[in-house]
Structure formats: structure tokens, C-alpha cells
């Protein structure tokens, strides 16, 4: 996805809580979800074209890790 992000001039930032617990996940499913969220967000971006992936501070548990996608679009 790096090439697509560069071609569209998107600034992608990642801000994950450094204390997230280790989890067993299906990496392919997580990747597909994140790719879909980033692509969706990139379709509505303003002139600055910024997307931020973040995990709320201390919101993760052993079975749950919320991830937010913020953009500067409409």
C-alpha cells in the first residue's frame, strides 16, 4: 500500500500505545481491515491529505484492541 499512499500524496502517521498487550490475531484479516479503512479515508481527504492510525491510550485488553482512523477530509 506504500506505493498507493505515495502516489496519492497521503501523509500516513501511526500512533499506537507502546504498551499494547501481545495478541494472537489473523494478520491477513487485520491487514485487510486496515487497508480498507485507509483507502476509504483517502477518498475524502482535504488538501493536506493526512491519515492517522491510532490506538486510544490504555484502551487495549487481552481480547480487545481498538484502532481509530482519523483523516482531515469532509
PQR file of N, CA, C, O and H, with PARSE charges and radii, in Angstrom:
ATOM      1  N   UNK A   1       0.820  -1.196   0.000 -0.4000 1.5000
ATOM      2  CA  UNK A   1       0.000   0.000   0.000 -0.0000 2.0000
ATOM      3  C   UNK A   1       0.864   1.260   0.000  0.5500 1.7000
ATOM      4  O   UNK A   1       0.371   2.352  -0.282 -0.5500 1.4000
ATOM      5  N   UNK A   2       2.136   1.113   0.312 -0.4000 1.5000
ATOM      6  CA  UNK A   2       3.027   2.278   0.383 -0.0000 2.0000
ATOM      7  C   UNK A   2       3.063   3.035  -0.946  0.5500 1.7000
ATOM      8  O   UNK A   2       3.044   4.266  -0.954 -0.5500 1.4000
ATOM      9  H   UNK A   2       2.536   0.226   0.541  0.4000 1.0000
ATOM     10  N   UNK A   3       3.114   2.310  -2.072 -0.4000 1.5000
ATOM     11  CA  UNK A   3       3.144   2.951  -3.379 -0.0000 2.0000
ATOM     12  C   UNK A   3       1.865   3.761  -3.617  0.5500 1.7000
ATOM     13  O   UNK A   3       1.928   4.893  -4.095 -0.5500 1.4000
ATOM     14  H   UNK A   3       3.129   1.310  -2.066  0.4000 1.0000
ATOM     15  N   UNK A   4       0.711   3.186  -3.285 -0.4000 1.5000
ATOM     16  CA  UNK A   4      -0.571   3.866  -3.451 -0.0000 2.0000
ATOM     17  C   UNK A   4      -0.638   5.134  -2.591  0.5500 1.7000
ATOM     18  O   UNK A   4      -1.123   6.171  -3.043 -0.5500 1.4000
ATOM     19  H   UNK A   4       0.660   2.266  -2.896  0.4000 1.0000
ATOM     20  N   UNK A   5      -0.154   5.043  -1.370 -0.4000 1.5000
ATOM     21  CA  UNK A   5      -0.149   6.198  -0.465 -0.0000 2.0000
ATOM     22  C   UNK A   5       0.743   7.301  -1.032  0.5500 1.7000
ATOM     23  O   UNK A   5       0.362   8.472  -1.033 -0.5500 1.4000
ATOM     24  H   UNK A   5       0.240   4.201  -1.003  0.4000 1.0000
ATOM     25  N   UNK A   6       1.930   6.927  -1.514 -0.4000 1.5000
ATOM     26  CA  UNK A   6       2.848   7.908  -2.096 -0.0000 2.0000
ATOM     27  C   UNK A   6       2.255   8.549  -3.347  0.5500 1.7000
ATOM     28  O   UNK A   6       2.342   9.765  -3.519 -0.5500 1.4000
ATOM     29  H   UNK A   6       2.240   5.977  -1.514  0.4000 1.0000
ATOM     30  N   UNK A   7       1.654   7.746  -4.218 -0.4000 1.5000
ATOM     31  CA  UNK A   7       1.084   8.265  -5.467 -0.0000 2.0000
ATOM     32  C   UNK A   7      -0.040   9.266  -5.213  0.5500 1.7000
ATOM     33  O   UNK A   7      -0.205  10.223  -5.969 -0.5500 1.4000
ATOM     34  H   UNK A   7       1.583   6.759  -4.079  0.4000 1.0000
ATOM     35  N   UNK A   8      -0.812   9.044  -4.150 -0.4000 1.5000
ATOM     36  CA  UNK A   8      -1.923   9.937  -3.836 -0.0000 2.0000
ATOM     37  C   UNK A   8      -1.497  11.112  -2.954  0.5500 1.7000
ATOM     38  O   UNK A   8      -2.315  11.969  -2.619 -0.5500 1.4000
ATOM     39  H   UNK A   8      -0.678   8.266  -3.536  0.4000 1.0000
ATOM     40  N   UNK A   9      -0.216  11.148  -2.580 -0.4000 1.5000
ATOM     41  CA  UNK A   9       0.295  12.248  -1.767 -0.0000 2.0000
ATOM     42  C   UNK A   9      -0.271  12.254  -0.355  0.5500 1.7000
ATOM     43  O   UNK A   9      -0.486  13.318   0.226 -0.5500 1.4000
ATOM     44  H   UNK A   9       0.448  10.452  -2.853  0.4000 1.0000
ATOM     45  N   UNK A  10      -0.512  11.077   0.197 -0.4000 1.5000
ATOM     46  CA  UNK A  10      -1.092  10.953   1.533 -0.0000 2.0000
ATOM     47  C   UNK A  10       0.025  10.864   2.567  0.5500 1.7000
ATOM     48  O   UNK A  10       1.001  10.136   2.385 -0.5500 1.4000
ATOM     49  H   UNK A  10      -0.337  10.212  -0.275  0.4000 1.0000
ATOM     50  N   UNK A  11      -0.133  11.616   3.655 -0.4000 1.5000
ATOM     51  CA  UNK A  11       0.788  11.523   4.779 -0.0000 2.0000
ATOM     52  C   UNK A  11       0.156  10.580   5.802  0.5500 1.7000
ATOM     53  O   UNK A  11      -0.833  10.933   6.444 -0.5500 1.4000
ATOM     54  H   UNK A  11      -0.926  12.207   3.803  0.4000 1.0000
ATOM     55  N   UNK A  12       0.722   9.390   5.952 -0.4000 1.5000
ATOM     56  CA  UNK A  12       0.197   8.384   6.876 -0.0000 2.0000
ATOM     57  C   UNK A  12       1.024   8.382   8.151  0.5500 1.7000
ATOM     58  O   UNK A  12       2.244   8.221   8.109 -0.5500 1.4000
ATOM     59  H   UNK A  12       1.525   9.103   5.430  0.4000 1.0000
ATOM     60  N   UNK A  13       0.350   8.562   9.293 -0.4000 1.5000
ATOM     61  CA  UNK A  13       1.018   8.525  10.594 -0.0000 2.0000
ATOM     62  C   UNK A  13       0.414   7.407  11.428  0.5500 1.7000
ATOM     63  O   UNK A  13      -0.775   7.108  11.319 -0.5500 1.4000
ATOM     64  H   UNK A  13      -0.641   8.693   9.327  0.4000 1.0000
ATOM     65  N   UNK A  14       1.235   6.801  12.251 -0.4000 1.5000
ATOM     66  CA  UNK A  14       0.781   5.727  13.134 -0.0000 2.0000
ATOM     67  C   UNK A  14       1.166   6.093  14.561  0.5500 1.7000
ATOM     68  O   UNK A  14       2.327   6.383  14.850 -0.5500 1.4000
ATOM     69  H   UNK A  14       2.201   7.044  12.340  0.4000 1.0000
ATOM     70  N   UNK A  15       0.176   6.076  15.446 -0.4000 1.5000
ATOM     71  CA  UNK A  15       0.396   6.420  16.851 -0.0000 2.0000
ATOM     72  C   UNK A  15      -0.241   5.336  17.713  0.5500 1.7000
ATOM     73  O   UNK A  15      -1.390   5.462  18.137 -0.5500 1.4000
ATOM     74  H   UNK A  15      -0.767   5.841  15.211  0.4000 1.0000
ATOM     75  N   UNK A  16       0.510   4.276  17.968 -0.4000 1.5000
ATOM     76  CA  UNK A  16       0.000   3.155  18.759 -0.0000 2.0000
ATOM     77  C   UNK A  16       0.562   3.219  20.173  0.5500 1.7000
ATOM     78  O   UNK A  16       1.717   3.589  20.388 -0.5500 1.4000
ATOM     79  H   UNK A  16       1.444   4.173  17.624  0.4000 1.0000
ATOM     80  N   UNK A  17      -0.267   2.856  21.110 -0.4000 1.5000
ATOM     81  CA  UNK A  17       0.159   2.809  22.506 -0.0000 2.0000
ATOM     82  C   UNK A  17       1.333   1.832  22.614  0.5500 1.7000
ATOM     83  O   UNK A  17       1.189   0.673  22.225 -0.5500 1.4000
ATOM     84  H   UNK A  17      -1.205   2.556  20.936  0.4000 1.0000
ATOM     85  N   UNK A  18       2.478   2.257  23.123 -0.4000 1.5000
ATOM     86  CA  UNK A  18       3.632   1.367  23.208 -0.0000 2.0000
ATOM     87  C   UNK A  18       3.442   0.218  24.191  0.5500 1.7000
ATOM     88  O   UNK A  18       4.255  -0.706  24.224 -0.5500 1.4000
ATOM     89  H   UNK A  18       2.595   3.199  23.439  0.4000 1.0000
ATOM     90  N   UNK A  19       2.384   0.263  24.989 -0.4000 1.5000
ATOM     91  CA  UNK A  19       2.155  -0.775  25.992 -0.0000 2.0000
ATOM     92  C   UNK A  19       1.036  -1.733  25.592  0.5500 1.7000
ATOM     93  O   UNK A  19       0.429  -2.373  26.451 -0.5500 1.4000
ATOM     94  H   UNK A  19       1.724   1.013  24.963  0.4000 1.0000
ATOM     95  N   UNK A  20       0.761  -1.833  24.290 -0.4000 1.5000
ATOM     96  CA  UNK A  20      -0.287  -2.752  23.851 -0.0000 2.0000
ATOM     97  C   UNK A  20       0.103  -4.178  24.226  0.5500 1.7000
ATOM     98  O   UNK A  20       1.269  -4.555  24.112 -0.5500 1.4000
ATOM     99  H   UNK A  20       1.254  -1.313  23.592  0.4000 1.0000
ATOM    100  N   UNK A  21      -0.870  -4.970  24.673 -0.4000 1.5000
ATOM    101  CA  UNK A  21      -0.553  -6.355  25.009 -0.0000 2.0000
ATOM    102  C   UNK A  21      -0.327  -7.178  23.741  0.5500 1.7000
ATOM    103  O   UNK A  21      -0.840  -6.844  22.673 -0.5500 1.4000
ATOM    104  H   UNK A  21      -1.817  -4.664  24.766  0.4000 1.0000
ATOM    105  N   UNK A  22       0.440  -8.249  23.872 -0.4000 1.5000
ATOM    106  CA  UNK A  22       0.635  -9.154  22.760 -0.0000 2.0000
ATOM    107  C   UNK A  22      -0.663  -9.908  22.522  0.5500 1.7000
ATOM    108  O   UNK A  22      -1.287 -10.376  23.474 -0.5500 1.4000
ATOM    109  H   UNK A  22       0.856  -8.520  24.739  0.4000 1.0000
ATOM    110  N   UNK A  23      -1.081 -10.035  21.256 -0.4000 1.5000
ATOM    111  CA  UNK A  23      -2.344 -10.689  20.931 -0.0000 2.0000
ATOM    112  C   UNK A  23      -2.141 -11.678  19.795  0.5500 1.7000
ATOM    113  O   UNK A  23      -1.252 -11.514  18.960 -0.5500 1.4000
ATOM    114  H   UNK A  23      -0.574  -9.654  20.482  0.4000 1.0000
ATOM    115  N   UNK A  24      -2.975 -12.700  19.779 -0.4000 1.5000
ATOM    116  CA  UNK A  24      -2.996 -13.643  18.659 -0.0000 2.0000
ATOM    117  C   UNK A  24      -4.089 -13.188  17.705  0.5500 1.7000
ATOM    118  O   UNK A  24      -5.269 -13.154  18.053 -0.5500 1.4000
ATOM    119  H   UNK A  24      -3.698 -12.833  20.457  0.4000 1.0000
ATOM    120  N   UNK A  25      -3.670 -12.837  16.495 -0.4000 1.5000
ATOM    121  CA  UNK A  25      -4.598 -12.300  15.510 -0.0000 2.0000
ATOM    122  C   UNK A  25      -4.362 -12.961  14.165  0.5500 1.7000
ATOM    123  O   UNK A  25      -3.301 -13.531  13.911 -0.5500 1.4000
ATOM    124  H   UNK A  25      -2.711 -12.864  16.212  0.4000 1.0000
ATOM    125  N   UNK A  26      -5.359 -12.874  13.319 -0.4000 1.5000
ATOM    126  CA  UNK A  26      -5.189 -13.280  11.931 -0.0000 2.0000
ATOM    127  C   UNK A  26      -4.622 -12.071  11.199  0.5500 1.7000
ATOM    128  O   UNK A  26      -5.351 -11.129  10.887 -0.5500 1.4000
ATOM    129  H   UNK A  26      -6.221 -12.410  13.526  0.4000 1.0000
ATOM    130  N   UNK A  27      -3.336 -12.100  10.928 -0.4000 1.5000
ATOM    131  CA  UNK A  27      -2.647 -10.946  10.353 -0.0000 2.0000
ATOM    132  C   UNK A  27      -3.249 -10.515   9.018  0.5500 1.7000
ATOM    133  O   UNK A  27      -3.326  -9.319   8.739 -0.5500 1.4000
ATOM    134  H   UNK A  27      -2.745 -12.866  11.181  0.4000 1.0000
ATOM    135  N   UNK A  28      -3.671 -11.456   8.199 -0.4000 1.5000
ATOM    136  CA  UNK A  28      -4.260 -11.126   6.897 -0.0000 2.0000
ATOM    137  C   UNK A  28      -5.574 -10.377   7.080  0.5500 1.7000
ATOM    138  O   UNK A  28      -5.829  -9.404   6.371 -0.5500 1.4000
ATOM    139  H   UNK A  28      -3.608 -12.428   8.426  0.4000 1.0000
ATOM    140  N   UNK A  29      -6.405 -10.810   8.011 -0.4000 1.5000
ATOM    141  CA  UNK A  29      -7.674 -10.115   8.248 -0.0000 2.0000
ATOM    142  C   UNK A  29      -7.448  -8.703   8.785  0.5500 1.7000
ATOM    143  O   UNK A  29      -8.118  -7.762   8.357 -0.5500 1.4000
ATOM    144  H   UNK A  29      -6.198 -11.600   8.587  0.4000 1.0000
ATOM    145  N   UNK A  30      -6.525  -8.552   9.703 -0.4000 1.5000
ATOM    146  CA  UNK A  30      -6.221  -7.226  10.252 -0.0000 2.0000
ATOM    147  C   UNK A  30      -5.682  -6.328   9.140  0.5500 1.7000
ATOM    148  O   UNK A  30      -6.064  -5.162   9.045 -0.5500 1.4000
ATOM    149  H   UNK A  30      -5.982  -9.316  10.051  0.4000 1.0000
ATOM    150  N   UNK A  31      -4.806  -6.860   8.310 -0.4000 1.5000
ATOM    151  CA  UNK A  31      -4.254  -6.085   7.195 -0.0000 2.0000
ATOM    152  C   UNK A  31      -5.371  -5.624   6.257  0.5500 1.7000
ATOM    153  O   UNK A  31      -5.392  -4.462   5.852 -0.5500 1.4000
ATOM    154  H   UNK A  31      -4.496  -7.807   8.387  0.4000 1.0000
ATOM    155  N   UNK A  32      -6.290  -6.512   5.910 -0.4000 1.5000
ATOM    156  CA  UNK A  32      -7.384  -6.154   5.007 -0.0000 2.0000
ATOM    157  C   UNK A  32      -8.284  -5.067   5.606  0.5500 1.7000
ATOM    158  O   UNK A  32      -8.712  -4.153   4.902 -0.5500 1.4000
ATOM    159  H   UNK A  32      -6.273  -7.456   6.239  0.4000 1.0000
ATOM    160  N   UNK A  33      -8.564  -5.170   6.887 -0.4000 1.5000
ATOM    161  CA  UNK A  33      -9.397  -4.156   7.556 -0.0000 2.0000
ATOM    162  C   UNK A  33      -8.701  -2.800   7.508  0.5500 1.7000
ATOM    163  O   UNK A  33      -9.318  -1.793   7.161 -0.5500 1.4000
ATOM    164  H   UNK A  33      -8.216  -5.912   7.459  0.4000 1.0000
ATOM    165  N   UNK A  34      -7.419  -2.775   7.853 -0.4000 1.5000
ATOM    166  CA  UNK A  34      -6.679  -1.506   7.852 -0.0000 2.0000
ATOM    167  C   UNK A  34      -6.563  -0.926   6.447  0.5500 1.7000
ATOM    168  O   UNK A  34      -6.709   0.282   6.260 -0.5500 1.4000
ATOM    169  H   UNK A  34      -6.917  -3.593   8.135  0.4000 1.0000
ATOM    170  N   UNK A  35      -6.305  -1.776   5.461 -0.4000 1.5000
ATOM    171  CA  UNK A  35      -6.227  -1.294   4.081 -0.0000 2.0000
ATOM    172  C   UNK A  35      -7.553  -0.680   3.641  0.5500 1.7000
ATOM    173  O   UNK A  35      -7.567   0.376   3.008 -0.5500 1.4000
ATOM    174  H   UNK A  35      -6.187  -2.757   5.612  0.4000 1.0000
ATOM    175  N   UNK A  36      -8.658  -1.329   3.971 -0.4000 1.5000
ATOM    176  CA  UNK A  36      -9.973  -0.802   3.603 -0.0000 2.0000
ATOM    177  C   UNK A  36     -10.244   0.533   4.287  0.5500 1.7000
ATOM    178  O   UNK A  36     -10.769   1.454   3.660 -0.5500 1.4000
ATOM    179  H   UNK A  36      -8.646  -2.187   4.485  0.4000 1.0000
ATOM    180  N   UNK A  37      -9.893   0.648   5.557 -0.4000 1.5000
ATOM    181  CA  UNK A  37     -10.092   1.909   6.274 -0.0000 2.0000
ATOM    182  C   UNK A  37      -9.247   3.031   5.687  0.5500 1.7000
ATOM    183  O   UNK A  37      -9.729   4.152   5.528 -0.5500 1.4000
ATOM    184  H   UNK A  37      -9.466  -0.099   6.066  0.4000 1.0000
ATOM    185  N   UNK A  38      -7.999   2.742   5.366 -0.4000 1.5000
ATOM    186  CA  UNK A  38      -7.113   3.754   4.796 -0.0000 2.0000
ATOM    187  C   UNK A  38      -7.603   4.174   3.419  0.5500 1.7000
ATOM    188  O   UNK A  38      -7.634   5.364   3.106 -0.5500 1.4000
ATOM    189  H   UNK A  38      -7.607   1.831   5.495  0.4000 1.0000
ATOM    190  N   UNK A  39      -7.985   3.210   2.598 -0.4000 1.5000
ATOM    191  CA  UNK A  39      -8.493   3.543   1.255 -0.0000 2.0000
ATOM    192  C   UNK A  39      -9.762   4.372   1.348  0.5500 1.7000
ATOM    193  O   UNK A  39      -9.939   5.330   0.595 -0.5500 1.4000
ATOM    194  H   UNK A  39      -7.960   2.243   2.852  0.4000 1.0000
ATOM    195  N   UNK A  40     -10.630   4.012   2.254 -0.4000 1.5000
ATOM    196  CA  UNK A  40     -11.876   4.760   2.419 -0.0000 2.0000
ATOM    197  C   UNK A  40     -11.590   6.184   2.868  0.5500 1.7000
ATOM    198  O   UNK A  40     -12.158   7.133   2.327 -0.5500 1.4000
ATOM    199  H   UNK A  40     -10.486   3.235   2.866  0.4000 1.0000
ATOM    200  N   UNK A  41     -10.719   6.336   3.846 -0.4000 1.5000
ATOM    201  CA  UNK A  41     -10.371   7.659   4.351 -0.0000 2.0000
ATOM    202  C   UNK A  41      -9.691   8.484   3.268  0.5500 1.7000
ATOM    203  O   UNK A  41      -9.925   9.689   3.174 -0.5500 1.4000
ATOM    204  H   UNK A  41     -10.258   5.565   4.286  0.4000 1.0000
ATOM    205  N   UNK A  42      -8.860   7.861   2.456 -0.4000 1.5000
ATOM    206  CA  UNK A  42      -8.113   8.611   1.438 -0.0000 2.0000
ATOM    207  C   UNK A  42      -9.021   9.158   0.344  0.5500 1.7000
ATOM    208  O   UNK A  42      -8.635  10.089  -0.363 -0.5500 1.4000
ATOM    209  H   UNK A  42      -8.670   6.882   2.532  0.4000 1.0000
ATOM    210  N   UNK A  43     -10.208   8.603   0.192 -0.4000 1.5000
ATOM    211  CA  UNK A  43     -11.136   9.087  -0.820 -0.0000 2.0000
ATOM    212  C   UNK A  43     -11.808  10.392  -0.452  0.5500 1.7000
ATOM    213  O   UNK A  43     -12.416  11.028  -1.313 -0.5500 1.4000
ATOM    214  H   UNK A  43     -10.521   7.846   0.767  0.4000 1.0000
ATOM    215  N   UNK A  44     -11.718  10.809   0.793 -0.4000 1.5000
ATOM    216  CA  UNK A  44     -12.417  12.001   1.264 -0.0000 2.0000
ATOM    217  C   UNK A  44     -11.485  13.031   1.886  0.5500 1.7000
ATOM    218  O   UNK A  44     -11.923  13.873   2.669 -0.5500 1.4000
ATOM    219  H   UNK A  44     -11.225  10.292   1.492  0.4000 1.0000
ATOM    220  N   UNK A  45     -10.230  12.968   1.548 -0.4000 1.5000
ATOM    221  CA  UNK A  45      -9.253  13.852   2.192 -0.0000 2.0000
ATOM    222  C   UNK A  45      -9.280  15.262   1.645  0.5500 1.7000
ATOM    223  O   UNK A  45      -9.623  15.499   0.487 -0.5500 1.4000
ATOM    224  H   UNK A  45      -9.875  12.283   0.912  0.4000 1.0000
ATOM    225  N   UNK A  46      -8.910  16.190   2.506 -0.4000 1.5000
ATOM    226  CA  UNK A  46      -8.769  17.576   2.114 -0.0000 2.0000
ATOM    227  C   UNK A  46      -7.421  17.798   1.449  0.5500 1.7000
ATOM    228  O   UNK A  46      -6.727  16.835   1.124 -0.5500 1.4000
ATOM    229  H   UNK A  46      -8.632  15.998   3.447  0.4000 1.0000
ATOM    230  N   UNK A  47      -7.047  19.040   1.246 -0.4000 1.5000
ATOM    231  CA  UNK A  47      -5.797  19.342   0.535 -0.0000 2.0000
ATOM    232  C   UNK A  47      -4.535  18.873   1.264  0.5500 1.7000
ATOM    233  O   UNK A  47      -3.520  18.616   0.617 -0.5500 1.4000
ATOM    234  H   UNK A  47      -7.611  19.822   1.511  0.4000 1.0000
ATOM    235  N   UNK A  48      -4.574  18.759   2.578 -0.4000 1.5000
ATOM    236  CA  UNK A  48      -3.384  18.308   3.314 -0.0000 2.0000
ATOM    237  C   UNK A  48      -3.172  16.802   3.219  0.5500 1.7000
ATOM    238  O   UNK A  48      -2.048  16.333   3.398 -0.5500 1.4000
ATOM    239  H   UNK A  48      -5.398  18.968   3.103  0.4000 1.0000
ATOM    240  N   UNK A  49      -4.227  16.030   2.940 -0.4000 1.5000
ATOM    241  CA  UNK A  49      -4.191  14.584   2.705 -0.0000 2.0000
ATOM    242  C   UNK A  49      -3.452  13.831   3.819  0.5500 1.7000
ATOM    243  O   UNK A  49      -2.429  13.193   3.569 -0.5500 1.4000
ATOM    244  H   UNK A  49      -5.140  16.411   2.794  0.4000 1.0000
ATOM    245  N   UNK A  50      -3.971  13.908   5.038 -0.4000 1.5000
ATOM    246  CA  UNK A  50      -3.364  13.234   6.186 -0.0000 2.0000
ATOM    247  C   UNK A  50      -4.293  12.153   6.728  0.5500 1.7000
ATOM    248  O   UNK A  50      -5.503  12.350   6.838 -0.5500 1.4000
ATOM    249  H   UNK A  50      -4.801  14.426   5.242  0.4000 1.0000
ATOM    250  N   UNK A  51      -3.702  11.009   7.064 -0.4000 1.5000
ATOM    251  CA  UNK A  51      -4.424   9.903   7.692 -0.0000 2.0000
ATOM    252  C   UNK A  51      -3.624   9.476   8.913  0.5500 1.7000
ATOM    253  O   UNK A  51      -2.409   9.297   8.833 -0.5500 1.4000
ATOM    254  H   UNK A  51      -2.719  10.849   6.974  0.4000 1.0000
ATOM    255  N   UNK A  52      -4.305   9.313  10.042 -0.4000 1.5000
ATOM    256  CA  UNK A  52      -3.658   8.899  11.287 -0.0000 2.0000
ATOM    257  C   UNK A  52      -4.310   7.620  11.790  0.5500 1.7000
ATOM    258  O   UNK A  52      -5.523   7.578  11.995 -0.5500 1.4000
ATOM    259  H   UNK A  52      -5.292   9.459  10.107  0.4000 1.0000
ATOM    260  N   UNK A  53      -3.515   6.583  11.989 -0.4000 1.5000
ATOM    261  CA  UNK A  53      -3.952   5.348  12.639 -0.0000 2.0000
ATOM    262  C   UNK A  53      -3.490   5.423  14.083  0.5500 1.7000
ATOM    263  O   UNK A  53      -2.309   5.642  14.349 -0.5500 1.4000
ATOM    264  H   UNK A  53      -2.530   6.616  11.823  0.4000 1.0000
ATOM    265  N   UNK A  54      -4.424   5.241  15.022 -0.4000 1.5000
ATOM    266  CA  UNK A  54      -4.005   5.322  16.420 -0.0000 2.0000
ATOM    267  C   UNK A  54      -4.808   4.372  17.285  0.5500 1.7000
ATOM    268  O   UNK A  54      -5.929   3.986  16.954 -0.5500 1.4000
ATOM    269  H   UNK A  54      -5.384   5.063  14.806  0.4000 1.0000
ATOM    270  N   UNK A  55      -4.212   4.015  18.382 -0.4000 1.5000
ATOM    271  CA  UNK A  55      -4.914   3.231  19.403 -0.0000 2.0000
ATOM    272  C   UNK A  55      -5.089   4.159  20.601  0.5500 1.7000
ATOM    273  O   UNK A  55      -4.129   4.787  21.046 -0.5500 1.4000
ATOM    274  H   UNK A  55      -3.301   4.328  18.651  0.4000 1.0000
ATOM    275  N   UNK A  56      -6.305   4.246  21.120 -0.4000 1.5000
ATOM    276  CA  UNK A  56      -6.509   5.092  22.296 -0.0000 2.0000
ATOM    277  C   UNK A  56      -5.602   4.632  23.436  0.5500 1.7000
ATOM    278  O   UNK A  56      -5.426   3.434  23.661 -0.5500 1.4000
ATOM    279  H   UNK A  56      -7.085   3.736  20.758  0.4000 1.0000
ATOM    280  N   UNK A  57      -5.043   5.579  24.134 -0.4000 1.5000
ATOM    281  CA  UNK A  57      -4.116   5.280  25.223 -0.0000 2.0000
ATOM    282  C   UNK A  57      -4.769   4.362  26.256  0.5500 1.7000
ATOM    283  O   UNK A  57      -5.820   4.680  26.813 -0.5500 1.4000
ATOM    284  H   UNK A  57      -5.185   6.552  23.951  0.4000 1.0000
ATOM    285  N   UNK A  58      -4.143   3.244  26.494 -0.4000 1.5000
ATOM    286  CA  UNK A  58      -4.560   2.278  27.515 -0.0000 2.0000
ATOM    287  C   UNK A  58      -5.972   1.714  27.312  0.5500 1.7000
ATOM    288  O   UNK A  58      -6.624   1.322  28.280 -0.5500 1.4000
ATOM    289  H   UNK A  58      -3.289   2.985  26.041  0.4000 1.0000
ATOM    290  N   UNK A  59      -6.441   1.670  26.077 -0.4000 1.5000
ATOM    291  CA  UNK A  59      -7.781   1.132  25.808 -0.0000 2.0000
ATOM    292  C   UNK A  59      -7.760  -0.362  25.494  0.5500 1.7000
ATOM    293  O   UNK A  59      -8.816  -0.995  25.470 -0.5500 1.4000
ATOM    294  H   UNK A  59      -5.911   1.988  25.290  0.4000 1.0000
ATOM    295  N   UNK A  60      -6.595  -0.933  25.255 -0.4000 1.5000
ATOM    296  CA  UNK A  60      -6.500  -2.332  24.856 -0.0000 2.0000
ATOM    297  C   UNK A  60      -6.580  -3.259  26.060  0.5500 1.7000
ATOM    298  O   UNK A  60      -6.137  -2.928  27.160 -0.5500 1.4000
ATOM    299  H   UNK A  60      -5.737  -0.419  25.275  0.4000 1.0000
ATOM    300  N   UNK A  61      -7.156  -4.425  25.818 -0.4000 1.5000
ATOM    301  CA  UNK A  61      -7.168  -5.517  26.795 -0.0000 2.0000
ATOM    302  C   UNK A  61      -6.588  -6.739  26.100  0.5500 1.7000
ATOM    303  O   UNK A  61      -6.164  -6.650  24.948 -0.5500 1.4000
ATOM    304  H   UNK A  61      -7.516  -4.694  24.924  0.4000 1.0000
ATOM    305  N   UNK A  62      -6.562  -7.862  26.773 -0.4000 1.5000
ATOM    306  CA  UNK A  62      -6.028  -9.076  26.146 -0.0000 2.0000
ATOM    307  C   UNK A  62      -6.869  -9.541  24.971  0.5500 1.7000
ATOM    308  O   UNK A  62      -6.353 -10.219  24.083 -0.5500 1.4000
ATOM    309  H   UNK A  62      -6.907  -7.935  27.709  0.4000 1.0000
ATOM    310  N   UNK A  63      -8.153  -9.195  24.939 -0.4000 1.5000
ATOM    311  CA  UNK A  63      -9.039  -9.664  23.869 -0.0000 2.0000
ATOM    312  C   UNK A  63      -9.564  -8.543  22.985  0.5500 1.7000
ATOM    313  O   UNK A  63     -10.379  -8.793  22.096 -0.5500 1.4000
ATOM    314  H   UNK A  63      -8.573  -8.644  25.661  0.4000 1.0000
ATOM    315  N   UNK A  64      -9.117  -7.321  23.207 -0.4000 1.5000
ATOM    316  CA  UNK A  64      -9.714  -6.189  22.505 -0.0000 2.0000
ATOM    317  C   UNK A  64      -8.682  -5.075  22.328  0.5500 1.7000
ATOM    318  O   UNK A  64      -8.039  -4.654  23.290 -0.5500 1.4000
ATOM    319  H   UNK A  64      -8.455  -7.118  23.928  0.4000 1.0000
ATOM    320  N   UNK A  65      -8.534  -4.610  21.104 -0.4000 1.5000
ATOM    321  CA  UNK A  65      -7.622  -3.503  20.843 -0.0000 2.0000
ATOM    322  C   UNK A  65      -8.256  -2.567  19.822  0.5500 1.7000
ATOM    323  O   UNK A  65      -8.181  -2.823  18.620 -0.5500 1.4000
ATOM    324  H   UNK A  65      -9.056  -4.952  20.323  0.4000 1.0000
ATOM    325  N   UNK A  66      -8.874  -1.492  20.282 -0.4000 1.5000
ATOM    326  CA  UNK A  66      -9.478  -0.560  19.330 -0.0000 2.0000
ATOM    327  C   UNK A  66      -8.409   0.203  18.548  0.5500 1.7000
ATOM    328  O   UNK A  66      -7.359   0.567  19.079 -0.5500 1.4000
ATOM    329  H   UNK A  66      -8.934  -1.284  21.258  0.4000 1.0000
ATOM    330  N   UNK A  67      -8.708   0.427  17.289 -0.4000 1.5000
ATOM    331  CA  UNK A  67      -7.830   1.230  16.422 -0.0000 2.0000
ATOM    332  C   UNK A  67      -8.721   2.260  15.753  0.5500 1.7000
ATOM    333  O   UNK A  67      -9.791   1.930  15.243 -0.5500 1.4000
ATOM    334  H   UNK A  67      -9.560   0.132  16.857  0.4000 1.0000
ATOM    335  N   UNK A  68      -8.279   3.505  15.757 -0.4000 1.5000
ATOM    336  CA  UNK A  68      -9.038   4.589  15.142 -0.0000 2.0000
ATOM    337  C   UNK A  68      -8.304   5.071  13.898  0.5500 1.7000
ATOM    338  O   UNK A  68      -7.074   5.100  13.855 -0.5500 1.4000
ATOM    339  H   UNK A  68      -7.410   3.774  16.171  0.4000 1.0000
ATOM    340  N   UNK A  69      -9.076   5.446  12.894 -0.4000 1.5000
ATOM    341  CA  UNK A  69      -8.526   6.062  11.699 -0.0000 2.0000
ATOM    342  C   UNK A  69      -9.082   7.472  11.628  0.5500 1.7000
ATOM    343  O   UNK A  69     -10.292   7.662  11.503 -0.5500 1.4000
ATOM    344  H   UNK A  69     -10.076   5.423  12.929  0.4000 1.0000
ATOM    345  N   UNK A  70      -8.205   8.455  11.706 -0.4000 1.5000
ATOM    346  CA  UNK A  70      -8.613   9.859  11.610 -0.0000 2.0000
ATOM    347  C   UNK A  70      -8.066  10.421  10.299  0.5500 1.7000
ATOM    348  O   UNK A  70      -6.960  10.079   9.881 -0.5500 1.4000
ATOM    349  H   UNK A  70      -7.223   8.300  11.807  0.4000 1.0000
ATOM    350  N   UNK A  71      -8.840  11.276   9.664 -0.4000 1.5000
ATOM    351  CA  UNK A  71      -8.360  11.964   8.483 -0.0000 2.0000
ATOM    352  C   UNK A  71      -8.809  13.407   8.522  0.5500 1.7000
ATOM    353  O   UNK A  71      -9.580  13.795   9.400 -0.5500 1.4000
ATOM    354  H   UNK A  71      -9.739  11.554  10.004  0.4000 1.0000
ATOM    355  N   UNK A  72      -8.343  14.197   7.594 -0.4000 1.5000
ATOM    356  CA  UNK A  72      -8.714  15.610   7.571 -0.0000 2.0000
ATOM    357  C   UNK A  72      -9.699  15.905   6.447  0.5500 1.7000
ATOM    358  O   UNK A  72      -9.771  17.030   5.952 -0.5500 1.4000
ATOM    359  H   UNK A  72      -7.716  13.882   6.881  0.4000 1.0000
ATOM    360  N   UNK A  73     -10.455  14.889   6.047 -0.4000 1.5000
ATOM    361  CA  UNK A  73     -11.429  15.059   4.971 -0.0000 2.0000
ATOM    362  C   UNK A  73     -12.773  15.543   5.471  0.5500 1.7000
ATOM    363  O   UNK A  73     -12.973  15.788   6.661 -0.5500 1.4000
ATOM    364  H   UNK A  73     -10.396  13.975   6.449  0.4000 1.0000
ATOM    365  N   UNK A  74     -13.684  15.673   4.530 -0.4000 1.5000
ATOM    366  CA  UNK A  74     -15.018  16.163   4.855 -0.0000 2.0000
ATOM    367  C   UNK A  74     -15.872  15.085   5.510  0.5500 1.7000
ATOM    368  O   UNK A  74     -17.029  15.334   5.848 -0.5500 1.4000
ATOM    369  H   UNK A  74     -13.522  15.473   3.563  0.4000 1.0000
TER
END
